[in-house]
């Protein structure tokens, strides 16, 4: 099938090359791994709410940094949703739009869960709450909010997994992105759908490797940065 160079402009205000580079850069700028693999493991001690509270109070700045890492990541998620919509629009316009909406919904759910951490910070840094709750009730509130944050974040990952599966399918159907990347994203997406449901449906299943396997998703933005600037599409792309 013949190919032509990408157009210099598009009705969406972004060429496919620009969309690819935008998505790739936004992916690699995400600081969520710093929060999930350093900040929160340092401060949050499972099964020891007293020690967790002490850590947060003693390291307030680090806790705020963790929240900011999540917030910045969610903003970048919205940018990626927009960029991937443009990038995959030539494959199927309607499905590309639905795919973008799944990432937006995931982002909104994750943002709501992030407010739980902001509430924890207020509870532990404003003396008034210590006065009206007392130590025991205050720790109970913190434990409840931490649990809610984790549950809501996990459920948002199910939506995110569906988004990745759709992205993978569109990539597989495309003729300008390697199909193997689509297959990889489908596999990673299935993992993110399966893993958050583990505590509820199959608590003893050996799926603890899935979060680490999720790093395979990073192959996609690396490819976008290396190859995205010279993307080519068919003369007659489908889905438009």
N, C-alpha and C positions, 0 to 999 in steps of 0.2 A: 504494500500500500504506500502510495506516495505521501510525502510530508512536506510541509512548508514551514518557514520560520514563523515564530509567534507574532501576532499583531503588536504594534507599538502602543495601542490603546484599546480599551474595551468599554462597553456600556456600563460595566460595574465600576469603572474607574481604576481597575487594577488588571494588569496583564497576567497571564499564567506564570510567567517567569517571576514577576514581582510577588505574586501570591505564594509561589513555592518558597522563595527566599524569606518572605515575611513569616510564613508558618515555621520554617526551619529555625530561624533566629529566635522566634518566640518560644519554641519548644526548648531550646538549649539555654535560654535565659531563666527558665523556671527554677526558683529556689526552694521548691517544696521538699526536695530530698534533704536539704540541710536541716529543715524543721523535723522531718520524720525520722532521720537517721542520726541526728545529733541533739537538737534542742529538746524534743519531747522525751527521748530515752534518758536524757540526763536529768530531767526535772520530774517526770511522772514515773512513780514506782508502783507497778501493779500490786494490788493487795495491801498497800501500806499508805493509806490516805493521809495519816499524820505526817509521814516523811515527805509525801508529795506536797502538802501544804507548806511545810517548812522550806522546801526547795524553791517553790514559786515565790514565797515572800522574800527569801534571801537572794534570789536571782530574778528580780522583776524585769530587768532590761532584757535578759535572755528570753523570758517568756513572751515579752512584747515582740521581740525579733522573730520568734516562732510564728506568732499570729500574722505578722507582716509578711513573712515568707508565704504563708498560705494565701493571704489576700492578693499579693502580687501575682502569684500563680494563677489565681482565678481570673484576674484581669487579662493575663496573657492567654488563658483558655478562651476568652471571648474573641480575642484577636485571631487565635488559631481557627476558631469556628468560622469566622468571616473569611479568612484566607483559604481554608480548605473548601469552603463553599465555591469560591471562585475557581480554585484549582480543579475541582471535580465537576464543575458545571457542564463542561463539554460532554461528559459521559451520560449524565441523566440529570436534567435541571431539577425536576421535582424531588428525586431521591437525594440529590445533593443538598437541597434545602431542608429536607427532613433530617438528614444527617447533622446538619449544623444546629438544628433546633434541639436535637438530643444532647449535644454538648452544652448548649445554653441552659437547658433544664438541669443537667448535672451541675453546672456552675452555680445556679441559683440555690439548689438544695445544699451544696457544699458551703455556700455563703451563709445560709441560715444556720448551719451547724457551727460555723465559725463564731457567730454571736454568743454561743455558749461559753467559749473561751474568754471573750470580752467581759461577760458577766462574772466569770470566775475571778478575773483580774480585779474587777470593782469590789467584789465581795471581800477579797483578801487585802486590798490596799486602802479601802475607806474605813476608818475606825468606827463609824456609825454602825456598820453591819456587825462588827465584833460585839458591840454593846447590846444590840437587840437580839442577836442569835445566840451568843455564847460559843465556846469552842466546839462543843459536840455537834450542835445543830449546824454550825458553819461548815464543819468538815463534811457533814451529811449532804449539805447543799452542793458543795464542791464535787463530791463523789457522784451525785446524781447528774450534775451538769457535764462532768467528764464522760460519764457513760452515754449521755444523750449525744454529745459531740461525736463520739466514736461510732455509735449506731447510725446516726444520720449520715456521717461521712461514708460509712460502709455502704449504705443504701444508695448514695449518690454514685458510688463506683459501679453499681449494677447498670445504671443508666449510661455511665461512661463506657462500660464494656460493650453495650449495644451500639453506641456511637462508633467505637473502634471497628466492630464487625461490619457496620455499614460502610465505613471508610475503606476497609479492606476489600469489600465486595466491589465498590466503585473502582478502586485501583485495579483489581483483577479484570474488570470489564474494560478498562481504559487501554489505549494503545501507546501511550506516551510515558507510562510509569511501569517499571518491571512488575510482572505478575507476582513474583516471589514476595515482594513487599506486601502485596494484598493478602497473600496467604498468611504471612507472618502476623499481620495486624488482626486478622480473623482469629488466629490461635490465641494471641494475647487478649483480645476482646472477650473470648469465651472464658479465659482464665479470670478476668475481672468480674464477669457475671457469676461465676461459680464460687470464687473464694469468699466474697462477703456473706454469702448465704450459709457458709460452713457451720457457724455456731447454732443455726436454727434447724437445718435440714440434715446435716451429716457431720456432727461435731467430732467424730473420731476419724474422719477421712484424712489421709496423709497429704494435705494440700498446702502445707506451710511453705513450699518452695515457690508458689505462684507469685508472691510479691517480687521476688528476685527475678523470676522469669519475665516479669513485666518490663524490665530494663531493655528487653529486646525491642520494645517500641522505639527506642532511641535510634535504631538503625534507620528508621524512616526520616527523621529530621536531618540526620547526617547526610543521607542521600539527597535530600532537598537542597542542602547547602552546597554540596559538591556538584550535583548535576542540574539543579533547578534553573540556573542561569542560562542553560542552553536547551531547555525543553522545546520539543517540537510536537505539534499535533496534526492529525490528518486534515486533508483539504476539506472533508465533509464530516466533521465530528458529529456524533449522535447526541441526542438529548436536548438540543437547542431548539 
